[in-house]
Amino acid sequence: MSVDLLPRARAVAAALSAAPVAVIPVGDSPARVAVGRLGRAGYVTNFGSDTVTAVDTGTRSATATIPVGSGPLGVAVDPAGTEAYVGNSSSGTVSVIDTATNTVTATIGGISSPAGIAFSLDGSRAYVVSEDTGRIVVLDTATRTVVTSVLVGSSPYEVVLSPDAPYAYVSGVGTVTVIGTDSLTVVATIGGFTQPRGLAVTPDGQRLYVADQGAGTVSVVDTTTYTVATGIGGFDAPVSLAMGPRGALAYVTESGSGALTVINLATNARTATVTGLGASSGLAVTRDSRHIYVADTGADAVSVLNIPVPVSPDQGPTGGGSAVILSGRSFLGTTQVRFGDRPAVSFTVVDDTMITVVTPAGTGAVPVTVTAAGVTRTIGTFFYLQPPADPGRGARLRSHGGRQHPHHHRHRPVHHAGSTPGHHQRVSDRRLRRPAHLHRAARSPRSSRNRPQGPCRGDHAGRRRQRPLLHLCRSADDHHADFLTCTARGGRAGHLHGGSGPCRCRDGNAHGYGLVRLSRRIHSCHRRGG
């Protein structure tokens, strides 16, 4: 398949996988959706009809219509799955729903224009956005009383809690406010946004994703520095965010186009967009990661979608070595994963719905198949892309006498502790000659204390590592893991992660070199830009 046909083929594949598996009629103007961590209960706030629709995520059907206060907006299910809190924005109350009986058991008043709601990890407190007052109201869930409130700024919208640290994040006009849930004070204010709305935190708590409806972007915030690390553009009024429970994918609803877009958290790249969802608003992902519930405000319904990205990312270099996530079902007992007629370099069955794979070399567009229990199924399509040609490369080599000039050579020199820097000398188009000191380092057992035993960047020469070998992620661009990538597992500067896996080089490709005794192979990875 030619490159020109790739966008069309990928669009067709996305459309075929995006048809809702169910459309659940709900009340007037559904706004937000919440799904419990336990059980099968889900709840949809119907802003226009002053009701909440209870949904069974197992049967994908509505089970009850619950009258609440006026203008219900935010909704959240507590960690135990026993109660759901609903913010009634027009009546200034919070309704407490018993999930066993789907009835309102209490109403908490005195909260002006409640919107987003989030529970603490132990369920002892609920944090409620008060839009009119610019505050977060903290509720004691045992006594159902107001504990305190914290001023966060103008027109707050959504609140989420970090899963691994005592912090709450609140979106408002132009800012995201960070609250210490232990001290109940503001600890930081993150600026630079236009109209931040939906928020989602990765399971490791190290990255915060912010849907900026006004700017049409999703920003990625480093939660250790409270700065925007990167931005993902091209969205049409993104409004809500949901994190997949396994931390591999995030989902964004775009109110401007009625679309759902999927972000691969390992690469922070858009991997699929599902259109035709009407006036998409709130969304939630089921605990098993199989389905996404999207509120369609215009159609007064909730669309239930299968995870729309069976292969993520769905493209990579012809040399192989890309870390890919396969999503589906019935993966337990998988014996083989193939890309076209070639078996995967390696694969790991995470659970019944997810497999992580390292791609083999290949060309063109190939089907990805999974064999389990003697049955082979096609999961999706993977597209091998040729790297762009560099017409000036030969001339540059000749101008420097056969050795690439450092300013034109994208492969940086490797520095070993106690040795002098050296460049690999080109012997032919297929082979590089290592400097002599690299040969000595590889041969001499006593040189092991100078071996760089971390990622193949030459950044850590001379540092000793304990066994088993650990991964050190210097930045979000270094990915070393046999599961997803170390950034999906929480990689960041100064954090160590156990395990072994492919060596990922500066060109973004994993070349399958084990990290153990890496100095013996670093010249090979160096040839690929490590």
N, C-alpha and C positions, 0 to 999 in steps of 0.2 A: 504494500500500500504506500502511495506517495505521501509526502509530508502535506501536500495541498489537501488531501482527503481526510487527514486526521481530525480536524475540527468537526467536520460533518459526521464522521463515524462515531466520535466520542459523544456528540450531541444526541445521535440516534440511540446509542447505548444507554445514556442517562435517561432519556425519555421512556424507554422501554422498562427500565427498572423503577421508575418514579410513580407509576400508577398507584393511587392509594389502595391499600388492602381493605380499607373500610372507611366510610364516611358516617360519622355519628351526629344525628341532629341534636342540637342543644337549644339553649334559650336565645334571647335577643342580644345581639352584639357581644359574642364571647370575647373576652379580653385576655385572660391568662390561664395557664394550665399547670397543675402540679401533680406529680406522681410520687407515691410513697416509696421509701427505700425498702420496706417490707410489705409483703402481701401484694394484692392486685388493685388496690384502690387508687383512683385518679379523680381529680376535681377540676371543673371548669367554671370560672366566674362569668356570669351573663350580665354584663353591665346594664343593658337596656331593660331587662325583665326582673331585676332584683332577685335573682335566683342563682343557685349553684347546681350544676349537673354533676352527679356522681357517675363515674365510669368504671366498669370492670375491664381492666387491661388484658385479662385472660380471654374473655369472650368478645372484647372490643365492642361493647355496647353500653348504652346508658342504663343505669339501674335505679336512679331516683332523681327527682327534682326537689331541691331544698330551698324554701323561702329564707332569705336573709335580709340584711338591711338594704338601704337605698344606694344604688351605684356600686355594686361589688367590683373590686378591681384586683388587688393582690390576693394571692392564696399560697399557702404552704402547708405541707403535711409534716407532723413532728417525727423525729427519728424513730420512735417506737411504732409509728403507724397507727396510733390510736385516736389522734385528734387532727383536725385540719382547722387552721385559722384563716379567716376571710376578712380583708379590710374593706369596709363599706364606706367609700369615699364621700358620698353625699350625706350620709347620716352621721358620720363621725364616730363609728363604732367598729368593733371587731367581733365577728360571730365565731363561736367555738362549736365545731361540728364533731360529734362522736362518729367515728368511721365505722363502728360496728352496726349502728342503727341508722346512720345517715340522718340524724336529727340535730338541731341546734340545742346545746345543753347550757350555754351561757352566752351573755353579751357583755363585752367590756366597753365602757363608754369613755368620754373625755379625750378622744384622740381626733384632732382636726384633720380631715381629709386624709385618712390612712390609705397608703398605696402598697408598695412592696413590703413583703414580710419574709423573715428568715429565722430559723431556730438555731439555738446553740447546739453544739454536738451532743450534749447530754439531755437536751430538751427542757432544761430547767428555765430557760429564758426565751422569749420571743422578741425580735427586734422589728419594729414597725416604722416605716417611713411616714412622717407627717408633712405632706406637701405644703400646706398653708403656712405652717410655722417654721419650716426649714429645720426640723429636728428629727432625730431618731428617738422613738419612745421605747423604753425597755420594760417588758412585762414579765412578771413572775408567773409562770404557767401553773404553779401549784395553787397560789392564792388568787390568780387572775386579777392582779392589781398592777398599777403602774409603779415601777421601782424608781425610775428617773428618766430624764430625757437629755439628749446631747445635741447642741446646736451644730449643724453641719453646713449650712449655707442655703442659698436660694433654691427653691423648688426641687428638693430631692425627689428621686424617682424610684430607684431600685436599691436593694441592699443584699449583699451576699457575705457569708462568713468563710474565712480560711479554714480548710479541713485539718490543718496541722499546727496552727498558731492562733493565739488569742487576738485576732484582728477581724474587724468588719469593714467592708468597703461599701461606700454609698455614692451613687452617681447623682450629680446635680447639674446646675447650669455652668458649663465650662470646666467643671472640676470633678475629681473623685476624691472623697474624703476618707481617710483611714482612721478608724476608731480602735483604741485598745479596749478589748472587752473585759479585761481585768480591772483597769483603772477607770473605764467609762469616760475617757477623755479623747480628744482629737490628737493624734500623734503625727499626722502628716496630711498635707493637701497636695494632690497631684494635679497640675494644670495642663494647659495646652489643648484642651478639647473644645468642641463647639457645642454639641448637644449630646452628651453621653447618656445612654439609656441602659440597655441590658448589660449585665456583668456575669462573668463566670470565672472561677478559679480552678486551676489544674489540681488534680488529686494530691499532688505533693505540695501544694500551696506556694510554689515558687513563681508562678506566672498568673497574672490577672488579665483577662481579655475584656475589652471595653468596646461595645457597639456605639459608635458615634453617629447618631442619626443625621445630624446636621452636616458633618463632613463626608459622609458616605464611606467611612473607613471602620476597620476593627483594629484597635491599638493593643499591643502586647506590652504589659507593664511588668518590669522586674520588681518583685515584691521585697527584695532585699535593699534596693536603692530607691524605690518609689519613683522610678523614671521610666519613660516610654522607651522600650528597647527597639521596637520596630512597629511598622504600620502596614496593614493589608488593605489595599484600596480596591475600587471597582464595585462597591456595593451601592444599591439604590435604597437609601433611607433604612439602614439596618436598625432594628428596634429591640429584638430579644436575642439572648444567647443561652445555649444549654451545652453543658459539658457531658460527653459520653462518660459513663461510670469508670471505664478503664483508662481514661486519660489519653486516648489515641486520637480522637476526633472531637471537634466542636461543631455546633450547628447554629446558624444565624438565619433569622427571618428578616426579609426585606419588605417593608411595608409599601415601598414605592412601586415595586414590580410584582408583588405577590409571589415571591420566590423563597426557596430555602437553599442556602449555600452551606457546603461542608468544608471545613478547614482541617487539614492534616497538621496536628500539633507538632510533629517531628520536624516539619519543614516550614510551618506557618504559611502554607500555600493553599489557595482555593483548589479543591480537587473535584468538585461537582456542584452543579446548580440545578435544582428542581423547580420548574416553573408551573404556572397554572393553578396556584393555590389560592387565588382570590386575594382578599385583603388579609394577608397573613399577619398574625400578631404574636401572641404568646406561644411557647412550645415547651415540651418536656420529653425526655428520653427515658424509656423504661429501664429498670434496673438490669435486665439481661442484655441490654444494648440491641435488642432486635427491632424495636419500633420507635418511631418518633410521632408524637401527637402535636399537631399544629392547629391552633385556633384560627378559623376563617371568619373574621368579623362580618364580612359582607354576606356570606352564605348562611350564617347562623348554624355553623357546623364545625366539627373537629375532624380533620383528615388524619388517618392513621397510615403512616408510610413505613415500608421496610427501610432499613439503612440503605441509602441510595448509592453507596460507594463500595461495591464488592471488591474492587482492587484499588488500593491507595498507597502511594501514588500510582497512576496507571501509565506512566511513561518513565523511561530511563535510558542510559547509554547502552550502546551495542555491546560494550565490553562486559556487561552484567555487573553484579555486585551491589545492586540497589536493595535496600531494606524495604519490603512491601508488606502491607497488612491486607489479609483477605477476610472479608466479612460475609457471613452467610449462616447456615445452620447445618446440623448433623455432621460436624467435623470430627467428632470423637472417633477414634479408630482409623484416622487417615494414615494411609501407607505410602502415598505418593502425591507429589505436586509437580505438575509439568507446565512449562511455558512453551507452547507449541509442541515440538517433538523432543524437547530437552528437559531433563529433570532439574528441579531447583537445586541450587548449591547446598542449601540446608533449609529446613523448616521446623517450626515448633508449634504444636497444637496447644494454644493457650486454654481454650475451653471449647464447648460445642459450637460456638458462634464466631471464633476468631482463630486465625493461623497467621503467624509471622514467618516471612520467607525472605531468602536472599536469592535474587534472580541470577540465572545463568546468562551467558553471552547469547546474543541473538540479533535478528534483523527484522524490520517491518513490524506489522501488527500480528500478534499471535494470541490464540486462545489460552486462557489459564484454566487448567483442569485439576480437579481434586479427586483422588480415588480413596474411597472409604467403604468398608464392608463389601469389597468386590465390585462396587458400582462407581463408575467414573462420571463426574458431572462437570460441565463448563461453568465456571464462576464468573468470568468476565474476560476482558481483553487487555493486554499489555502492549504498549507501543514503544518499540526501540527507535531511538532518535540518533542519527549520525551527528557527531560534533561538527561545528562549522569549520570550513577550511581556512587556513591561514596562508594566503598567497605570498606574503612577504617573508615567510620563515626561512626559506632556502637562501634568499639574498642576505638575510641577517647573519646566517651561519657563515656564509662565504666571506662576509665583510670582517668577521672576527677570527678568521683563520681556522674554521672548523669548530671553534668553541663558542658557545653562546655567551653573549655579553650579559652581565647580571641584570641590566635594565630591561633586556628583552627576554630573559629566561624566566618563565613563570615558576620553575622549580627552584625553590630556594636552597642555598647550600646548607648542609648539615654540619653542625658544630658539635664536636665531642669534647667533653671536659678534658683538659690537659693536652689538647692537640690544637693544631692550627686549622683555620677554616680551609676548606677545599671544595672545588667544583668538580663535578663529574665531567670527564672529557668525552666528547662524542667520537666513537670509533667507527660506527656505521649508523644507518638509519634505524637499526633494530637493537643496537647495543651501546651501552655507555661503559666507559672504563672508570672504576672507582679510584680515588686518590689512594696512595699507598698507606696512609695512616688508617684508612677505613679497613683495608685488608688486615693490618696488624691487629686492629681492635677486634675483628671477627675471629682471628686465629688464637689470640692469646687468652688463656683462661684467666690470667690475672687482670685483664682489662675489664672484667665484668663489673667492677665497682664504678667504672666510667660509662657503662652502657646506659643509654636512655631507655628506661623501662616503663615508658608511658606511651601516649599516642605518638604516631610516627611524624612528629613535627620538629624533632630536634630541640624542643624548648626545654627539656628537663634533663639534659645530659649532666651526669655527675651526681644526680640525686638517687639515693638508694630507695628501693621499694620493697615492702614486705611481700611475702608469698601468702596466699595466691596473688598473682599480679592484679593490680587495681587499675581501673580506668580513671584518668584525670581529665576532666572536661575544662578546657581553658576558656572556651566561649561557646555561644550557641551554635557556632559553625562546626564544632568538633563532635562527631557522633561515633561513639564506640559502644556497641551493645549487640548481643545476639538475640534480643527480644524486639525492641523497636529501635530507638536510638537513645543515646544516654540523655538527650534533652527531654525525651518523653518520660524518662525515668527520673528526671529532676537534675540533669547535669548542669553545672554552672561552675564558674571559676572557683577553684579551691575545694570542690567537692569530689570525693572519691566514690567509685562504684565498683563493686566486685564483679567478677565474671571475665569472660574473654569473648572475643568476636572479631569481626573483620576490621582491618585498619582502614579508616576513611581518610582520604587524602584531600588536599586543597581543592581539587577539581570537583569535589562532591561525590565521588564514587568510592564505594567500598571494594577493596581489592582482595579480600579474603585472607590476608596475611595475619597469622596469629600474633598476638602481642607478646607471647613469651619469647625471651631472648631476641627482642626486636632488633637489636643492633646488627644481628646477623642477616636480617632481611630488610633493614631500613633503606639500603641502596635500591632495592626493588621498588619499594613504595616511593622512594625519592624520584625514581624515574617517572612515576605517575603524578608527581606534584605533592607528595606528602610532606 
